[in-house]
Amino acid sequence: MTEPLLDVQDLQVSFATEDGLVRAVDGVSFTLERGEVVAIVGESGSGKSVTVMTLMGLTRSPNARFAGSARLRGGDLITASEQELERVRGKEIAMIFQDPISSLNPVQRIGNQIAEQILAHEKVSKAEALDRAADLMGRVGIPRAKDRLRAYPHEFSGGMRQRVMIAMALSLSPGVLIADEPTTALDVTIQAQILKEIRQLSLESDSGVIFVTHDLGVVADIADRVLVMYAGQLVEQGTLDEIFYDPQHPYTWGLMGSVTRVDRDPPKRLPAIPGQPPSLLRVPAGCHFGPRCPHAFDRCHEVPPLEPRVPGSPDHLDRCWLDLADKRTRREVGGRIGLAQGDVIK
Amino acid sequence: MARFVVRRMASAILLLFAVSIVVFGIFEVIPSYNPARAIAGRNATPTTVAEVSHKFGFDKPVYVQYGKTMELIFTGQVIDYNDNLNVDAQFAQRFPVTLSLVVPAALLWLVASIVLGSISALRVGGFADRGIMVAAILGVSIPVFLLAAVLLYLFAFKLPWFPNTGYVPIQDNPAQWAYHLFLPWISIAILSIGFYSRVLRSNLLDMINEDFVRTARAKGLTRRQVFRHHVLRNSLMPIVTMFGLDFAVLLGGAALVTETVFNLPGIGQYEAQAIGNLDVPPILVGAMFTAFFVVLFSALNDIVYALLDPRVRLTA
């Protein structure tokens, strides 16, 4: 079996604070292959951003503690030195961020910002780098790219700026592209275009994409596989079909249930998952989702390991002690998948 | 652009006008102010004083005196009351000295502030950072007259490393010129380094957390590249603004304490003497001189800011 492009094993990221140790990422493992899109879904605070930023080495600070590994092309990103990371960032693994307005240097011309990345990794002339920048801008759909090289970020619209970020990230055809909620700050019509760009360009450069989002609509549109995170842990992992049509974890049911469907009447009240995510300073013993789960039972005091529990689907993993038949019954709420509100059949 | 210049010039003239009126007005309300007596001399009789008063026009209404003084200033004929010297000529003669003092000191403090502020921010919380910040607070807190006097005492008197005051023009002997000005440069620089390095450090620390700096790091740029092209570049703009105005007032003679302590015959020394003697013409000319530079550098600041920050250009 060939080695995956990116192999994350039991990644743990904690931050030492005055109030104690915040376990932002608590044992996350996954792989990424070339050409596939893996979506990481979860609420704010679930640890999804910290996970991907750690892959880029951007969470390193005096109070950060790391464990586990993230192997990319034979090297471990977690233990790599700052110099090694500088070589790898932008070239082997690249990232686009959530807010394109603040993610670009306001006093530097767009062409120079794109060229800067190329020049940092390849020995080419400035002129050639700018040529390639214009070419990249054209490929992401920016009209009259050669003229716009000398423009400043504030002269572009939000969607254009995000395209510039995408062009920059894919400029050196990295193996891994991380997109951290790239469309959250953009309006929906632009969102569709941006998703299309990302998918198309990553296919062209044969990159693997890690797409962080809280929007299930986006996941359905773009993902091949889905990772569901809650309170710093992976609670479910599987292919797009497996997650959408056969979700195994109550939290996933809650996520599915909270999406308003176009093919049905709108509900009187939007279903939400009751309660709050736990403080990462004091994570509940046992299943992290237990306190909020209407289906919790005595076994839930024991931490459920992330394991395949669906016969015939060895790559569909989840952390729920309920047996398969129970899960398939309990997740039916009001004729669709959702999380039951209040007490149910125990 | 032309409209910008014209508008600036118009406001400059108005400002100079306003400054001159305020300064002139101040002296009209000072009770002990009696220029006639000052000119006539200490032992003059009241008659002599009255004669002098009449001769100089001090018995005329205020606005007439004002008009006459302004006329004299702009025709280069105004005389100071104490030494009977042509004020405009004095300013012209003394300006190179002030320039020699202020320009190198300003360059020194600008470079030093950027270096120290950067070191501080890059090694924030560390020994270097704390050391620099403490030194900065000291620099800001120590009064210039004390600092100048202490430097003079320690390094010119106690340890005869530097000359004991005086000025040597650059055209006579460049080495001696610098040698004599070294301690004065330090005096002026220390105060400003303290202030500017703290401001820069604060800006840098804010800038390091900006999203676009994170993007720069994600591109794989080295820490040095990120610092120079993204962090520092964006943090310098407020410094530039402050520098313009500080420099302007120094050109107008704000370094008067330093000039006095080190006996440098510059504009500041002249103004200081004039203030002590309540000698109106030099003070008036000095105030307008300073105002002129402030206006000039204010306009230059706007231009430089537009050059540095493209977002500003849309309105300019």
Chai-1 contact restraints between the chains, C-beta under 6 A:
chainA,res_idxA,chainB,res_idxB,connection_type,confidence,min_distance_angstrom,max_distance_angstrom,comment,restraint_id
A,M56,B,A218,contact,1.0,0.0,6.0,A-B,restraint_1
A,E86,B,G220,contact,1.0,0.0,6.0,A-B,restraint_2
A,E86,B,T222,contact,1.0,0.0,6.0,A-B,restraint_3
A,R89,B,A218,contact,1.0,0.0,6.0,A-B,restraint_4
A,R89,B,G220,contact,1.0,0.0,6.0,A-B,restraint_5
A,G90,B,K219,contact,1.0,0.0,6.0,A-B,restraint_6
A,G90,B,G220,contact,1.0,0.0,6.0,A-B,restraint_7
A,K91,B,G220,contact,1.0,0.0,6.0,A-B,restraint_8
A,M95,B,A218,contact,1.0,0.0,6.0,A-B,restraint_9
A,S102,B,D211,contact,1.0,0.0,6.0,A-B,restraint_10
A,S103,B,D211,contact,1.0,0.0,6.0,A-B,restraint_11
A,S103,B,F212,contact,1.0,0.0,6.0,A-B,restraint_12
A,S103,B,T215,contact,1.0,0.0,6.0,A-B,restraint_13
A,L104,B,F212,contact,1.0,0.0,6.0,A-B,restraint_14
A,N105,B,F212,contact,1.0,0.0,6.0,A-B,restraint_15
A,N105,B,H230,contact,1.0,0.0,6.0,A-B,restraint_16
A,V107,B,D309,contact,1.0,0.0,6.0,A-B,restraint_17
A,Q117,B,K219,contact,1.0,0.0,6.0,A-B,restraint_18
A,A120,B,G220,contact,1.0,0.0,6.0,A-B,restraint_19
A,A120,B,L221,contact,1.0,0.0,6.0,A-B,restraint_20
A,Y152,B,P310,contact,1.0,0.0,6.0,A-B,restraint_21
A,H154,B,R311,contact,1.0,0.0,6.0,A-B,restraint_22
